[in-house]
Amino acid sequence: MLRILALLLCLLGGNAHAAGKILVFGDSLSAGYGIAVEQSWPALLQARLAREKFPQTVVNASISGETTAGGKSRLGALLKQHRPRLVIIALGANDGLRGLPLTQTRENLLAMVRTAKGGGARVLLVGMQLPPNYGPEYTRNFSSVFSTVATQEKTALLPFLLEPIALDDGAFQPDRLHPTAAAQPKILDHVWPALKPLLRQDKH
């Protein structure tokens, strides 16, 4: 009888662990700027999780215009509120577009990764690239910030969120910065292979 009870408790505990939350923590590229919220890639992620029988739920805490400094100041409260098992950090684009010091961006990303890990969450760090008009040195160093942080913190990395659509002008809204609704499934298809191994960890 005790063995059966222990097994039930183990199974219940495993299910509670598996049915955790995924916190998407980004900027306008993840907030669904210019499109319906339900068309954004984080909303589509929720549908894919259900379709592939993953029990996690998505909390999209992305805000248009967010910088890494703003994200750093908000993350702690969100972790306490939602207690996610997985945090997708997709910030940094606005730092780059504003030409902010890269040392500041790196330190803010490091702080967020460490805060998320300290709260018991796994992290997927999502990188960004800048257009060439920012100069070769700055654009190169900007891109390397994300890999540096991921290597230092031994966390999963998706180097460039917009990689599958970056060269397709038709995938962007007239501002040439924000993806269209039609491009969102392509972004999710790009995120999914980096995310799926982290989701599977909750099944064991």
LOKEVEX-585919 format. One record per residue: residue number from 1; x, y, z of N, C-alpha, C, O in turn. Coordinates in pm, 1 decimal. Layout:
# LOKEVEX-585919
 num      nc1      nc2      nc3     cac1     cac2     cac3      cc1      cc2      cc3      oc1      oc2      oc3
 NUM        X        Y        Z        X        Y        Z        X        Y        Z        X        Y        Z
...
# end
This chain:
# LOKEVEX-585919
 num      nc1      nc2      nc3     cac1     cac2     cac3      cc1      cc2      cc3      oc1      oc2      oc3
   1     82.8   -121.2      0.0      0.0      0.0      0.0     86.2    126.1      0.0     58.7    222.8    -71.1
   2    190.6    121.9     81.6    280.9    237.2     88.7    351.2    259.9    -43.4    373.3    373.7    -84.8
   3    386.5    148.9   -110.0    453.2    161.6   -239.8    359.8    226.3   -341.7    401.8    311.6   -419.9
   4    234.0    185.7   -340.3    136.1    244.1   -433.2    118.1    392.0   -405.8    112.4    472.4   -498.8
   5    108.8    428.6   -278.1     93.1    568.8   -240.4    213.8    651.0   -283.7    199.5    762.5   -333.9
   6    332.1    595.1   -263.9    454.2    665.5   -304.4    458.3    686.8   -454.3    499.3    792.4   -502.6
   7    414.5    582.9   -528.8    413.0    594.1   -674.1    315.4    701.7   -719.0    346.3    780.8   -808.1
   8    195.7    704.9   -656.4     97.6    807.0   -690.5    150.1    946.6   -662.9    131.7   1037.9   -743.4
   9    215.1    962.7   -549.6    271.7   1093.4   -516.0    378.7   1134.1   -614.8    389.6   1250.8   -652.5
  10    457.2   1037.0   -655.9    562.5   1065.7   -754.2    502.2   1109.7   -886.1    548.1   1205.9   -947.9
  11    397.7   1037.5   -929.3    333.2   1072.2  -1055.4    266.9   1208.2  -1048.2    276.2   1287.3  -1142.0
  12    200.7   1235.4   -938.6    136.6   1365.8   -922.6    238.4   1476.4   -919.1    218.8   1582.7   -978.0
  13    347.7   1450.8   -849.5    453.3   1551.3   -843.3    513.8   1576.0   -979.0    543.9   1689.8  -1015.1
  14    532.1   1466.3  -1056.5    588.0   1481.1  -1190.0    496.8   1559.5  -1280.4    543.1   1641.3  -1359.8
  15    364.0   1535.2  -1269.4    270.2   1608.2  -1352.9    265.8   1755.4  -1316.1    258.2   1841.8  -1403.5
  16    270.8   1783.7  -1186.0    269.9   1923.2  -1143.3    394.1   1994.5  -1194.1    389.7   2111.0  -1233.6
  17    504.8   1921.6  -1192.0    630.2   1979.4  -1239.6    622.0   2004.9  -1390.3    667.9   2107.5  -1440.6
  18    560.6   1906.2  -1462.2    557.3   1916.2  -1607.4    464.8   2028.2  -1654.6    491.7   2094.8  -1754.5
  19    356.3   2047.3  -1581.4    256.5   2144.3  -1626.4    294.4   2285.3  -1583.2    210.3   2359.6  -1532.6
  20    418.9   2321.8  -1602.9    466.3   2452.8  -1561.7    437.7   2559.3  -1665.0    371.3   2535.5  -1766.0
  21    489.7   2677.9  -1636.9    469.0   2791.1  -1725.4    596.9   2824.1  -1802.1    708.3   2803.2  -1754.2
  22    576.7   2875.8  -1921.7    686.0   2927.7  -2003.5    668.3   3078.8  -2009.3    566.1   3127.5  -2057.5
  23    765.0   3151.7  -1961.4    760.1   3297.6  -1964.0    836.0   3347.6  -2086.4    957.4   3329.8  -2096.5
  24    764.4   3410.0  -2178.6    828.9   3473.9  -2293.9    852.7   3619.1  -2256.0    759.2   3694.3  -2228.5
  25    979.1   3656.4  -2255.3   1019.6   3785.6  -2200.1   1097.0   3862.1  -2306.5   1219.7   3854.8  -2314.1
  26   1021.9   3936.0  -2389.0   1085.5   4002.7  -2500.9   1034.3   4143.4  -2523.9    978.7   4207.2  -2434.5
  27   1054.5   4190.0  -2646.5   1014.5   4325.8  -2684.5    904.0   4317.6  -2789.1    828.2   4220.6  -2791.5
  28    894.1   4417.9  -2875.1    784.6   4422.7  -2973.3    785.9   4304.7  -3069.6    681.4   4268.4  -3123.6
  29    901.9   4244.4  -3092.1    911.5   4130.8  -3183.4    839.7   4008.1  -3128.2    801.5   3918.3  -3203.2
  30    821.8   4005.3  -2996.7    749.8   3895.5  -2932.6    614.6   3938.9  -2877.5    532.4   3855.0  -2840.9
  31    591.3   4069.4  -2871.6    465.4   4120.7  -2816.8    354.5   4124.9  -2921.0    238.7   4148.7  -2886.9
  32    388.4   4102.0  -3047.8    287.8   4106.6  -3153.3    257.4   4247.9  -3199.5    142.5   4280.3  -3229.2
  33    358.6   4331.3  -3205.9    340.8   4470.4  -3248.3    281.2   4476.5  -3390.1    331.1   4412.2  -3482.5
  34    174.5   4554.4  -3404.8    115.9   4576.5  -3536.1     27.1   4465.2  -3588.2    -27.3   4474.9  -3698.2
  35     12.2   4359.9  -3510.2    -74.4   4248.8  -3549.8   -162.2   4211.8  -3431.2   -140.5   4261.3  -3320.5
  36   -260.5   4125.8  -3452.6   -341.6   4077.9  -3340.9   -256.2   3992.4  -3248.4   -172.5   3914.6  -3294.0
  37   -277.8   4007.4  -3118.5   -196.7   3934.6  -3020.7   -200.2   3784.5  -3045.7    -98.8   3716.3  -3030.8
  38   -317.3   3732.9  -3084.0   -329.4   3589.1  -3105.9   -253.7   3540.9  -3229.6   -242.0   3420.5  -3252.4
  39   -202.2   3635.0  -3309.7   -122.8   3598.7  -3427.0     27.2   3595.6  -3397.3    105.3   3550.0  -3480.8
  40     67.6   3642.6  -3281.5    209.4   3650.0  -3246.4    266.9   3510.5  -3225.8    194.1   3416.1  -3194.9
  41    397.2   3498.7  -3243.2    457.4   3365.9  -3230.9    441.8   3305.6  -3091.2    427.8   3183.7  -3081.7
  42    443.3   3384.5  -2980.0    417.4   3320.9  -2850.8    276.3   3263.2  -2839.8    257.3   3158.9  -2777.2
  43    177.4   3329.5  -2899.7     41.7   3274.6  -2899.3     35.2   3146.7  -2982.9    -32.1   3050.7  -2945.3
  44    104.0   3146.1  -3094.1    110.1   3025.8  -3177.3    184.3   2912.9  -3106.0    156.0   2795.1  -3127.5
  45    279.8   2951.1  -3020.8    351.5   2851.0  -2941.4    255.8   2776.0  -2850.2    266.3   2654.2  -2835.8
  46    163.2   2847.3  -2789.0     66.6   2780.3  -2701.7    -13.7   2675.9  -2778.5    -38.3   2566.2  -2728.3
  47    -53.9   2710.4  -2899.6   -128.7   2615.9  -2981.8    -43.5   2494.2  -3018.5    -93.6   2381.8  -3021.2
  48     84.3   2516.5  -3046.5    169.9   2403.5  -3082.2    194.5   2312.9  -2961.7    198.5   2190.7  -2975.7
  49    210.7   2371.5  -2845.3    228.2   2290.1  -2725.0    109.7   2195.3  -2706.7    127.1   2076.8  -2678.2
  50    -10.2   2249.3  -2723.6   -129.9   2166.2  -2709.2   -133.8   2057.7  -2816.4   -168.8   1942.8  -2789.1
  51    -97.5   2096.0  -2938.3   -102.4   2001.6  -3049.7     -3.1   1887.2  -3030.4    -31.4   1773.1  -3066.9
  52    113.5   1918.0  -2972.9    216.5   1816.1  -2953.7    213.3   1756.4  -2813.5    305.2   1686.1  -2771.5
  53    104.3   1786.4  -2741.9     77.6   1724.6  -2611.9    181.7   1758.9  -2506.1    218.2   1674.6  -2424.1
  54    228.5   1881.5  -2508.5    308.5   1934.9  -2398.2    213.3   2011.8  -2306.3    129.9   2088.2  -2354.8
  55    224.4   1993.0  -2175.2    125.9   2052.1  -2084.4    154.1   2196.6  -2042.9     71.5   2257.7  -1975.0
  56    267.6   2251.8  -2081.8    303.3   2384.5  -2036.0    210.4   2492.6  -2092.1    151.5   2477.5  -2199.1
  57    199.6   2600.8  -2017.1    123.4   2717.4  -2063.2    218.4   2835.3  -2083.0    318.8   2848.4  -2013.1
  58    184.8   2919.7  -2178.7    270.7   3033.3  -2214.2    218.4   3160.6  -2149.6     99.6   3191.9  -2157.1
  59    309.0   3233.1  -2086.4    280.6   3367.1  -2035.1    367.6   3463.6  -2115.1    490.1   3461.2  -2103.9
  60    304.9   3547.1  -2194.7    381.4   3641.7  -2276.7    389.8   3775.7  -2204.4    292.7   3851.3  -2200.0
  61    506.7   3804.0  -2147.8    528.6   3928.6  -2073.7    611.7   4026.8  -2155.5    677.9   4114.1  -2099.5
  62    608.2   4012.7  -2286.9    685.4   4100.1  -2375.1    619.2   4237.6  -2384.8    496.6   4249.1  -2383.5
  63    702.6   4341.9  -2394.7    654.7   4480.1  -2403.7    727.3   4550.9  -2518.0    850.0   4546.0  -2527.2
  64    651.5   4615.6  -2603.4    712.8   4691.2  -2712.4    802.9   4800.3  -2656.5    766.8   4870.5  -2562.0
  65    921.2   4813.3  -2716.8   1016.3   4914.6  -2674.6   1104.7   4875.1  -2558.6   1190.0   4953.3  -2516.8
  66   1086.2   4755.2  -2505.6   1162.9   4712.8  -2388.7   1311.2   4699.3  -2419.4   1349.6   4648.2  -2524.6
  67   1393.0   4745.2  -2327.3   1537.8   4728.3  -2333.9   1580.7   4623.5  -2232.2   1500.0   4577.3  -2151.5
  68   1707.0   4586.7  -2236.6   1755.2   4490.1  -2137.1   1751.7   4551.0  -1996.9   1730.6   4479.4  -1899.0
  69   1772.0   4681.5  -1986.3   1764.9   4746.6  -1854.5   1622.6   4738.6  -1798.9   1602.8   4708.6  -1681.1
  70   1524.6   4765.4  -1883.8   1386.1   4755.1  -1841.4   1349.7   4612.5  -1805.1   1280.0   4588.7  -1706.4
  71   1396.6   4518.4  -1884.1   1370.4   4378.6  -1855.0   1431.7   4335.6  -1723.4   1369.0   4264.2  -1645.2
  72   1553.0   4378.6  -1699.2   1620.8   4344.6  -1573.8   1539.9   4393.0  -1453.9   1531.3   4323.3  -1352.8
  73   1481.0   4511.2  -1464.2   1405.7   4567.0  -1351.8   1271.3   4496.0  -1331.3   1217.9   4497.0  -1220.4
  74   1216.4   4434.8  -1435.6   1084.3   4371.9  -1427.3   1087.6   4223.5  -1396.2    990.3   4169.7  -1343.3
  75   1196.5   4156.9  -1427.5   1196.5   4011.5  -1427.6   1169.2   3950.6  -1291.0   1093.1   3854.4  -1280.8
  76   1228.5   4003.4  -1188.0   1213.4   3944.1  -1054.9   1068.4   3932.0  -1012.4   1026.2   3828.0   -961.8
  77    992.6   4037.7  -1032.8    851.0   4035.8   -994.0    772.2   3934.3  -1076.4    683.4   3867.1  -1024.0
  78    804.5   3923.3  -1204.8    734.5   3827.4  -1290.3    765.9   3683.7  -1250.4    678.9   3596.8  -1257.0
  79    888.0   3658.8  -1209.7    924.3   3525.0  -1164.6    846.1   3487.5  -1038.7    799.3   3374.5  -1025.3
  80    832.7   3581.7   -948.4    757.2   3555.0   -825.9    609.4   3535.0   -856.0    543.2   3452.1   -793.5
  81    558.4   3610.4   -951.3    415.8   3601.4   -984.2    380.5   3471.4  -1056.0    280.3   3407.4  -1023.9
  82    463.6   3432.4  -1153.9    427.1   3319.3  -1240.1    503.6   3190.5  -1209.9    457.3   3082.2  -1245.6
  83    617.9   3199.8  -1145.8    701.4   3083.5  -1114.4    720.3   2992.1  -1236.5    686.4   2873.9  -1231.1
  84    773.7   3046.0  -1344.8    788.7   2965.5  -1466.7    895.9   2859.1  -1452.4    991.7   2874.5  -1376.5
  85    877.9   2750.6  -1527.1    980.8   2646.5  -1534.8   1082.6   2680.5  -1643.4   1195.4   2631.0  -1642.0
  86   1041.6   2765.1  -1737.0   1127.7   2800.6  -1849.4   1107.3   2947.6  -1883.3    994.0   2995.3  -1890.4
  87   1216.5   3018.6  -1904.2   1210.5   3159.9  -1942.4   1280.3   3177.0  -2077.0   1396.1   3138.6  -2093.5
  88   1208.9   3234.6  -2172.2   1267.0   3268.6  -2302.2   1300.0   3417.2  -2298.8   1209.7   3500.8  -2302.2
  89   1427.4   3450.3  -2292.0   1471.5   3589.7  -2287.8   1504.0   3634.4  -2429.8   1600.9   3588.3  -2490.1
  90   1421.9   3724.5  -2482.1   1437.3   3771.3  -2620.6   1446.9   3923.4  -2622.2   1369.1   3991.4  -2689.1
  91   1542.4   3974.5  -2548.2   1563.7   4118.9  -2537.7   1701.7   4156.5  -2590.0   1791.9   4073.1  -2598.7
  92   1715.7   4282.7  -2624.0   1845.0   4332.9  -2671.5   1833.7   4411.3  -2800.6   1919.6   4494.6  -2829.7
  93   1728.5   4386.1  -2879.4   1714.7   4455.0  -3007.6   1708.3   4606.4  -2989.4   1771.5   4680.6  -3064.6
  94   1632.8   4652.6  -2890.5   1620.4   4797.1  -2870.8   1747.8   4859.7  -2816.2   1774.9   4977.3  -2840.8
  95   1825.3   4782.7  -2743.1   1957.3   4831.2  -2701.6   2041.2   4861.6  -2824.9   2103.5   4967.2  -2835.8
  96   2040.9   4765.1  -2918.3   2121.3   4781.8  -3038.6   2072.7   4894.5  -3126.2   2153.3   4972.6  -3176.8
  97   1941.0   4904.8  -3145.3   1886.1   5010.4  -3230.3   1913.8   5148.6  -3173.6   1922.3   5246.3  -3248.1
  98   1927.8   5157.0  -3042.1   1958.5   5285.4  -2977.0   2108.7   5308.9  -2961.5   2151.7   5413.9  -2913.7
  99   2187.3   5209.9  -3002.4   2332.3   5224.7  -2992.5   2383.2   5228.4  -2850.6   2483.6   5294.0  -2822.9
 100   2316.0   5159.3  -2759.4   2356.3   5159.6  -2618.8   2486.9   5082.2  -2600.8   2519.2   4995.7  -2682.2
 101   2561.8   5112.5  -2495.5   2689.5   5043.1  -2472.8   2669.4   4892.2  -2459.5   2581.9   4847.3  -2385.4
 102   2748.6   4815.7  -2529.7   2730.1   4671.4  -2531.0   2767.6   4606.7  -2397.8   2716.3   4500.4  -2363.0
 103   2856.9   4671.2  -2324.0   2888.6   4617.7  -2191.1   2765.1   4621.1  -2102.4   2743.6   4530.3  -2022.0
 104   2684.9   4723.7  -2116.2   2560.7   4735.9  -2039.7   2461.1   4627.9  -2081.3   2397.3   4565.3  -1996.7
 105   2448.4   4606.9  -2211.3   2358.0   4502.8  -2260.4   2400.0   4365.9  -2209.0   2317.2   4287.4  -2162.9
 106   2528.6   4338.7  -2217.3   2579.3   4208.5  -2172.5   2552.6   4188.3  -2023.2   2505.9   4082.0  -1982.4
 107   2581.7   4288.6  -1942.8   2561.6   4274.8  -1798.3   2414.4   4258.0  -1763.3   2379.9   4182.6  -1672.3
 108   2328.4   4327.6  -1835.0   2184.6   4313.8  -1809.3   2135.2   4173.7  -1846.1   2056.3   4113.9  -1772.9
 109   2181.6   4122.4  -1959.1   2143.0   3987.2  -1999.4   2195.2   3883.8  -1900.1   2123.9   3790.3  -1863.6
 110   2318.4   3900.8  -1857.3   2374.7   3810.5  -1757.0   2290.7   3811.4  -1629.8   2260.9   3706.4  -1572.8
 111   2253.4   3930.0  -1586.8   2174.1   3942.2  -1464.4   2039.2   3872.3  -1479.5   1993.1   3805.1  -1387.2
 112   1975.9   3888.1  -1596.1   1845.4   3825.0  -1617.2   1856.9   3673.0  -1621.7   1775.1   3602.4  -1562.7
 113   1957.2   3623.3  -1690.8   1976.7   3478.7  -1696.5   1999.2   3422.6  -1556.7   1941.5   3320.2  -1520.1
 114   2082.4   3489.2  -1479.8   2113.2   3441.6  -1344.6   1991.0   3450.6  -1253.4   1968.3   3362.9  -1170.0
 115   1913.3   3556.4  -1269.7   1791.7   3571.3  -1189.8   1692.6   3460.2  -1221.1   1633.7   3401.2  -1130.6
 116   1674.3   3432.0  -1350.2   1582.0   3325.8  -1390.4   1628.8   3189.8  -1338.2   1549.3   3112.2  -1285.0
 117   1757.9   3161.8  -1353.9   1811.9   3035.1  -1305.4   1803.1   3026.3  -1153.7   1776.6   2919.6  -1098.3
 118   1825.3   3137.8  -1087.7   1815.1   3140.5   -942.4   1674.0   3113.5   -894.0   1653.8   3066.9   -781.9
 119   1576.2   3143.2   -979.1   1437.1   3115.8   -946.6   1393.5   2976.3   -985.8   1275.2   2943.4   -976.6
 120   1487.5   2893.8  -1029.3   1456.7   2755.4  -1062.4   1413.1   2731.7  -1205.5   1365.3   2622.9  -1237.7
 121   1428.0   2830.3  -1292.2   1385.0   2815.2  -1431.8   1503.6   2784.8  -1523.0   1615.8   2829.0  -1498.2
 122   1476.6   2709.2  -1628.0   1573.3   2696.5  -1736.3   1557.0   2816.1  -1828.0   1452.7   2881.5  -1827.8
 123   1660.0   2844.7  -1906.4   1659.3   2965.3  -1989.1   1693.5   2931.8  -2133.1   1786.3   2856.0  -2161.3
 124   1616.0   2990.2  -2223.3   1653.2   2995.0  -2365.1   1680.5   3140.8  -2396.7   1589.5   3223.6  -2391.9
 125   1804.2   3172.6  -2428.8   1842.0   3308.6  -2465.3   1829.7   3323.1  -2616.8   1887.4   3245.2  -2692.7
 126   1754.4   3422.9  -2659.3   1729.1   3445.4  -2802.0   1802.5   3571.7  -2846.4   1779.4   3680.3  -2793.2
 127   1890.3   3556.0  -2943.7   1972.4   3666.5  -2989.0   1909.6   3746.1  -3103.4   1804.0   3711.7  -3156.3
 128   1978.5   3852.1  -3138.3   1932.7   3941.8  -3243.7   2054.1   3988.5  -3323.0   2167.4   3981.8  -3275.4
 129   2028.6   4035.9  -3445.0   2132.3   4097.0  -3527.0   2083.1   4232.9  -3573.5   1962.8   4257.4  -3582.2
 130   2177.2   4320.3  -3603.1   2144.7   4455.8  -3646.9   2171.6   4472.0  -3795.5   2253.1   4399.1  -3852.1
 131   2103.9   4566.8  -3859.3   2133.6   4594.8  -4001.2   2273.4   4652.3  -4016.0   2326.9   4709.2  -3920.7
 132   2333.4   4638.9  -4132.7   2473.4   4677.9  -4151.7   2501.4   4827.1  -4136.3   2616.9   4866.4  -4119.5
 133   2398.0   4910.8  -4141.9   2423.6   5055.0  -4133.5   2471.3   5099.4  -3994.9   2506.1   5215.9  -3976.3
 134   2473.2   5008.8  -3898.9   2525.6   5041.9  -3766.7   2677.7   5024.7  -3760.5   2739.9   5048.9  -3657.0
 135   2734.9   4983.4  -3870.4   2879.8   4966.9  -3875.8   2921.6   4825.2  -3845.1   2863.0   4761.0  -3757.8
 136   3023.0   4774.2  -3915.7   3061.6   4633.1  -3901.1   3108.3   4595.8  -3761.2   3078.9   4486.4  -3713.0
 137   3180.6   4685.5  -3695.8   3233.8   4651.0  -3563.4   3121.7   4640.8  -3459.6   3116.3   4545.9  -3381.4
 138   3032.6   4740.0  -3460.2   2924.9   4739.7  -3360.9   2829.3   4622.3  -3385.6   2788.5   4554.5  -3291.2
 139   2793.9   4598.6  -3511.7   2700.9   4489.6  -3541.4   2761.8   4353.8  -3506.2   2692.9   4265.3  -3455.3
 140   2890.5   4338.2  -3533.7   2957.7   4212.0  -3500.7   2964.2   4192.2  -3349.0   2934.0   4084.2  -3298.2
 141   3003.5   4296.2  -3278.5   3013.7   4286.0  -3132.8   2876.6   4268.9  -3067.4   2863.0   4199.7  -2966.5
 142   2775.6   4332.6  -3126.2   2640.2   4317.7  -3073.8   2595.4   4171.9  -3082.2   2544.0   4117.2  -2984.6
 143   2614.2   4109.8  -3196.6   2573.5   3970.8  -3213.9   2646.3   3878.4  -3116.9   2588.4   3782.1  -3066.6
 144   2772.9   3908.2  -3091.0   2852.8   3820.0  -3004.7   2814.1   3829.9  -2857.5   2848.4   3742.1  -2778.3
 145   2742.7   3936.6  -2820.2   2699.7   3951.5  -2680.5   2618.4   3830.4  -2637.1   2638.1   3778.7  -2527.2
 146   2528.3   3785.4  -2721.5   2436.5   3677.9  -2684.7   2509.7   3545.1  -2669.2   2484.8   3470.8  -2574.2
 147   2599.6   3515.3  -2762.2   2675.4   3390.6  -2750.8   2769.0   3394.1  -2630.5   2791.2   3291.5  -2566.1
 148   2823.5   3510.8  -2600.0   2911.3   3524.0  -2482.8   2835.5   3493.7  -2354.6   2883.7   3419.8  -2268.7
 149   2716.1   3551.4  -2342.3   2634.3   3528.7  -2223.0   2592.8   3381.8  -2213.5   2601.2   3321.5  -2106.6
 150   2548.3   3325.1  -2324.2   2504.0   3185.3  -2323.8   2618.7   3091.4  -2286.1   2599.3   2996.7  -2209.9
 151   2737.6   3117.7  -2339.3   2853.2   3034.7  -2307.0   2890.5   3049.2  -2160.1   2916.2   2950.4  -2091.3
 152   2893.0   3173.0  -2113.0   2932.3   3197.8  -1974.6   2835.9   3132.5  -1875.4   2877.7   3080.5  -1771.9
 153   2707.0   3135.7  -1908.0   2606.0   3082.9  -1816.4   2562.0   2940.7  -1852.1   2475.3   2883.7  -1785.9
 154   2622.3   2883.7  -1957.0   2590.1   2746.7  -1999.2   2439.4   2729.3  -2020.2   2377.3   2636.1  -1969.2
 155   2384.5   2821.0  -2095.9   2241.4   2817.6  -2121.9   2214.4   2802.3  -2271.1   2300.8   2831.1  -2354.0
 156   2095.3   2757.4  -2304.0   2058.4   2736.1  -2444.3   2051.5   2869.7  -2518.3   2014.8   2972.2  -2460.8
 157   2087.0   2866.6  -2645.9   2093.0   2988.3  -2726.9   2030.5   2966.2  -2863.6   2058.8   2867.5  -2931.5
 158   1945.1   3059.7  -2902.5   1900.9   3072.1  -3041.5   1963.4   3201.2  -3092.6   1920.8   3309.0  -3051.1
 159   2062.9   3194.9  -3181.2   2142.7   3313.0  -3212.7   2065.7   3431.4  -3272.1   2099.1   3546.5  -3243.7
 160   1962.1   3404.8  -3355.0   1897.6   3515.8  -3425.1   1750.2   3483.7  -3444.9   1715.0   3395.9  -3523.7
 161   1664.8   3554.6  -3373.4   1521.1   3527.5  -3375.9   1462.8   3534.4  -3516.9   1379.4   3451.9  -3553.9
 162   1506.4   3632.2  -3594.8   1444.2   3657.8  -3724.5   1517.9   3592.6  -3841.3   1495.5   3629.3  -3956.7
 163   1603.4   3498.7  -3813.1   1687.2   3439.3  -3918.2   1608.3   3389.7  -4039.8   1651.1   3415.4  -4152.4
 164   1495.5   3320.2  -4023.0   1428.5   3266.4  -4142.4   1360.0   3370.3  -4229.5   1321.0   3339.8  -4342.2
 165   1344.6   3492.6  -4179.6   1273.1   3593.9  -4257.4   1355.6   3720.1  -4281.6   1309.2   3812.6  -4348.1
 166   1476.1   3724.2  -4228.6   1554.8   3848.0  -4228.1   1576.2   3907.2  -4366.9   1582.4   4029.2  -4381.7
 167   1587.3   3823.6  -4467.1   1616.1   3871.0  -4602.8   1491.6   3881.6  -4690.2   1500.9   3907.1  -4810.3
 168   1374.9   3861.9  -4629.0   1249.0   3865.8  -4703.3   1174.1   3994.5  -4669.8   1108.7   4002.7  -4565.8
 169   1182.9   4093.9  -4756.2   1115.8   4221.6  -4729.8    965.5   4204.7  -4711.6    903.1   4279.0  -4635.8
 170    907.9   4108.0  -4780.3    764.3   4086.3  -4770.4    719.0   4031.2  -4636.9    599.3   4027.6  -4608.4
 171    814.1   3987.8  -4554.3    779.4   3932.5  -4423.3    768.4   4040.2  -4315.8    740.5   4010.9  -4199.6
 172    790.8   4166.0  -4356.4    791.4   4274.6  -4257.8    681.7   4376.3  -4287.7    640.4   4395.2  -4402.1
 173    636.8   4440.2  -4181.9    540.6   4549.0  -4193.2    608.9   4668.9  -4259.7    730.7   4667.0  -4277.3
 174    533.7   4772.8  -4296.9    593.0   4887.4  -4366.6    709.7   4953.9  -4293.9    793.0   5018.3  -4357.7
 175    717.2   4939.1  -4160.3    830.2   4998.5  -4088.0    960.4   4922.4  -4110.4   1067.3   4969.2  -4071.2
 176    951.7   4804.6  -4173.7   1067.6   4720.8  -4207.2   1141.2   4669.4  -4083.0   1255.8   4625.3  -4091.7
 177   1075.1   4675.4  -3969.1   1133.0   4626.1  -3843.9   1053.6   4510.6  -3784.2   1110.7   4417.6  -3727.1
 178    921.6   4517.4  -3797.9    835.1   4421.9  -3728.9    773.8   4322.0  -3827.4    719.2   4361.7  -3930.3
 179    782.8   4193.6  -3796.1    729.3   4090.9  -3886.2    577.0   4098.4  -3899.2    507.1   4141.2  -3807.4
 180    528.8   4056.6  -4013.2    385.9   4049.9  -4038.5    326.3   3928.5  -3966.4    397.7   3843.3  -3913.5
 181    193.9   3924.2  -3966.4    125.7   3808.1  -3909.0    163.1   3680.9  -3984.7    180.3   3574.8  -3924.7
 182    175.5   3692.2  -4116.3    207.3   3574.5  -4197.4    346.0   3518.6  -4167.8    372.4   3401.0  -4192.8
 183    434.4   3602.6  -4114.6    570.9   3558.4  -4084.6    582.8   3490.0  -3948.5    682.9   3423.4  -3922.1
 184    484.5   3505.0  -3863.3    493.6   3452.7  -3727.0    510.5   3300.5  -3720.8    590.1   3252.4  -3640.1
 185    438.9   3222.9  -3802.9    462.7   3077.2  -3798.7    606.2   3039.7  -3835.5    660.0   2942.1  -3783.2
 186    668.0   3116.3  -3924.8    807.5   3087.1  -3961.1    900.1   3114.2  -3842.6    996.4   3041.0  -3820.0
 187    870.0   3219.2  -3767.9    950.9   3248.8  -3649.0    935.6   3137.0  -3547.6   1034.5   3091.0  -3490.4
 188    812.9   3092.9  -3524.8    791.4   2983.6  -3430.5    861.3   2856.4  -3475.8    921.1   2786.0  -3394.3
 189    854.5   2826.4  -3604.6    923.0   2707.7  -3656.2   1073.3   2715.8  -3631.2   1140.0   2613.6  -3615.2
 190   1125.7   2837.5  -3628.2   1268.1   2858.5  -3601.5   1299.7   2843.7  -3452.8   1404.3   2790.1  -3416.2
 191   1209.9   2890.8  -3368.0   1230.3   2883.2  -3222.8   1212.5   2740.2  -3171.9   1283.1   2697.4  -3080.6
 192   1120.0   2667.9  -3229.8   1078.4   2538.6  -3177.3   1192.3   2438.2  -3158.3   1198.1   2376.7  -3051.9
 193   1283.2   2417.5  -3254.1   1389.6   2318.8  -3232.2   1481.4   2351.9  -3115.5   1535.7   2261.4  -3052.0
 194   1499.5   2480.5  -3086.4   1581.9   2518.6  -2971.1   1505.3   2502.6  -2841.1   1564.3   2477.2  -2736.1
 195   1374.3   2517.5  -2848.0   1290.3   2512.8  -2729.0   1252.0   2370.7  -2689.2   1244.3   2339.7  -2570.3
 196   1228.3   2285.6  -2785.8   1172.3   2153.0  -2759.2   1256.6   2069.2  -2663.0   1198.9   2004.7  -2575.4
 197   1389.4   2066.4  -2674.2   1467.0   1986.8  -2577.7   1447.8   2034.2  -2433.3   1452.2   1953.3  -2340.6
 198   1426.6   2163.5  -2413.8   1404.2   2215.1  -2279.3   1267.3   2174.9  -2228.2   1250.1   2151.5  -2108.5
 199   1171.0   2166.7  -2316.3   1036.4   2121.9  -2277.3   1038.9   1976.2  -2234.6    971.8   1937.7  -2138.8
 200   1115.4   1896.3  -2304.9   1122.5   1752.7  -2274.8   1181.3   1726.9  -2137.2   1151.6   1624.5  -2075.6
 201   1263.7   1817.2  -2088.3   1323.2   1798.2  -1957.1   1217.1   1796.6  -1847.2   1238.3   1738.1  -1741.0
 202   1104.2   1860.3  -1872.6    996.0   1860.8  -1775.1    916.5   1730.6  -1774.5    830.1   1710.5  -1689.2
 203    945.7   1643.4  -1868.9    870.9   1517.9  -1876.5    939.7   1405.9  -1799.9    890.4   1293.2  -1796.6
 204   1053.6   1436.7  -1738.3   1128.0   1330.8  -1668.7   1136.3   1363.5  -1521.4   1194.9   1287.2  -1444.5
# end
